[in-house]
Amino acid sequence: MKVCSIKDIPKNKLIDFFELRWGSPEMVVSSGVYDCSTLDGFTVVNEEAEIIGFNYLHA
């Protein structure tokens, strides 16, 4: 496994990750709607370069 900045992952790969798991890259919370593929954060990828985890950073 490897931890990567979200900026190191192609955007289309991030969108595919969110659509497969959540149906959309959008996250709706009380403060608004956010596109998770554009948030600051990090991902975990496996040996096949597949995203297996995601965490965003909120300041």
C-alpha positions as CSV (number, residue, x, y, z in Angstrom):
1,M,0.0,0.0,0.0
2,K,1.0,3.5,-0.7
3,V,-0.3,6.8,0.7
4,C,-0.6,9.6,-2.0
5,S,-1.7,13.1,-2.2
6,I,-5.0,13.4,-4.0
7,K,-3.2,15.7,-6.4
8,D,-1.0,12.8,-7.5
9,I,-4.1,10.8,-8.6
10,P,-5.7,11.4,-12.0
11,K,-9.1,13.1,-11.5
12,N,-10.9,10.5,-13.6
13,K,-9.6,7.8,-11.3
14,L,-10.9,9.7,-8.3
15,I,-14.3,10.2,-9.9
16,D,-14.5,6.5,-10.7
17,F,-13.7,5.6,-7.1
18,F,-16.5,7.8,-5.7
19,E,-19.1,6.8,-8.3
20,L,-18.4,3.1,-7.6
21,R,-18.8,3.5,-3.9
22,W,-21.2,6.5,-3.4
23,G,-22.8,6.9,-6.8
24,S,-21.3,10.4,-7.2
25,P,-18.2,12.4,-6.3
26,E,-20.4,14.9,-4.5
27,M,-20.7,14.9,-0.8
28,V,-23.7,16.7,0.8
29,V,-23.3,18.1,4.3
30,S,-25.0,20.8,6.3
31,S,-22.6,23.4,5.1
32,G,-23.1,22.6,1.4
33,V,-22.3,20.3,-1.5
34,Y,-18.7,19.4,-2.2
35,D,-17.0,17.7,-5.1
36,C,-14.7,15.1,-3.3
37,S,-12.5,14.8,-6.4
38,T,-11.3,18.4,-5.8
39,L,-10.8,18.5,-2.1
40,D,-7.4,18.5,-0.4
41,G,-6.6,15.1,1.1
42,F,-4.9,11.8,0.5
43,T,-5.6,8.4,-0.9
44,V,-4.3,4.9,-0.2
45,V,-3.5,2.8,-3.3
46,N,-2.7,-0.9,-3.5
47,E,0.0,-2.6,-5.5
48,E,-2.2,-2.5,-8.6
49,A,-2.5,1.3,-8.3
50,E,-6.2,1.0,-7.3
51,I,-7.6,3.5,-4.8
52,I,-8.6,1.6,-1.7
53,G,-9.0,4.5,0.7
54,F,-9.6,8.3,0.8
55,N,-9.4,10.9,3.4
56,Y,-10.0,14.6,2.9
57,L,-8.5,17.5,4.9
58,H,-10.8,20.1,6.3
59,A,-9.3,23.3,7.6
